[in-house]
Amino acid sequence: MKAVLPPSRTGFDRPATYRIGIQGRVPARWRDRLDGMAITEYPAEADSPMTTLVGELADQVALAGVLNTLVELHLSVVSVERLSAT
């Protein structure tokens, strides 16, 4: 049986910087709905660009909100990486 640590021990209840990889375009006007994350688009192929979001989020609830917004946009999330915790 795997032990589950309380949120305060895992750090997921504190701010952290995340990088999210997305297949497709994220409109710049959605920056506010994405908690101010920086939006960078990479032209992989003309019909299939890749976008990276990078920014600090307050906690995992904020991360879930960003991911839900991407689902609302019908975008495919290809990666989520926690870069650092503050």
N, C-alpha and C positions, 0 to 999 in steps of 0.2 A: 504494500500500500504506500502510495506517495504522499509525503507530508505537504500540506498547503500552508505557505507562509502568509501571515497577515499582510495587508497592503503596505503598511509602513516599513516592513522588512524588505519588500521587493522593490520599493521605490516607484511603483506605478501610480501612486497617489500624489506624486510631485512633478514639477515641470521637467520636461525632457525635450531634446531636439530630435526630430524625426525626418527621415527622407522617405518619400513615397513615390514609387515609379508607376506610371500610368500609361497604358496604350491609348493614344488619342490626344486630342487637344482639350485644354482646360481654358475657357475664356477668362481673360484678365479681370473682367467685371465680377467674377466669382471669388476674387481674393478675400473680400470681407467675409464671405460665407465659409471660407477655408481658414479662418482664424489668422489671416494675414500672412499665410505661408508664401514664400517666394515661388513663383511659377516660371519654370524654364522649359522651353520646348526644344526638342532635338529632332531634326528631319531625318528619321530612319529611312523611310520610303515615302514617296509622294502621297500615297493613299493610307499610310499608317504611321503617323508621327508618334513620338514618345514624349511624354512630359514628366518632369520631376518637380515635386513639391518639397521644399525644405523649410523648416521653421520650428520654433519652440512652441510646444503645446502645454497647457496647464497640467494635464493628467490624462489618464486613459479614457476618461469620459469625453474629453475634448478630441482625442484621437478618433474615438468612435463617431463623433459628430462629423468630423472631416470625411471619414470613410463613408458615412451615410450620404453625405452631400455628393460624393463621387458616384455612388450608386444611383442617386436621383438623376445625375447627368448621363447615366447609362454608359459609364466608362469602365474599362477593365483595369483593376489594380493588379500590377504584376509583382510588386515588392513593397514591403514596409520594413524600414530599418530604424532602430533606435540608436542614434549616434552618440548621445551623451545625456546624462542626467545632471540636473543642477541642484 
